[in-house]
């Protein structure tokens, strides 16, 4: 489980040319293990003074591609 906040994360010179506000991002995320080699993560991001919200789902798996060593 985690939370994060970021501010002023984009290109400052481009933002000044467009007369845009300073961007901010808030994120909350959670990750759970389903199996020994499979994890699922969920995240909720809110951008630009909470005017845009994005829900994300991530699946991560790990496996060994090398053959087992024989003794």
Secondary structure as GFF3:
##gff-version 3
##sequence-region A 1 71
A	DSSP	beta_strand	2	7	.	.	.	ID=ss1
A	DSSP	alpha_helix	12	17	.	.	.	ID=ss2
A	DSSP	beta_strand	24	35	.	.	.	ID=ss3
A	DSSP	beta_strand	38	47	.	.	.	ID=ss4
A	DSSP	beta_strand	52	61	.	.	.	ID=ss5
###
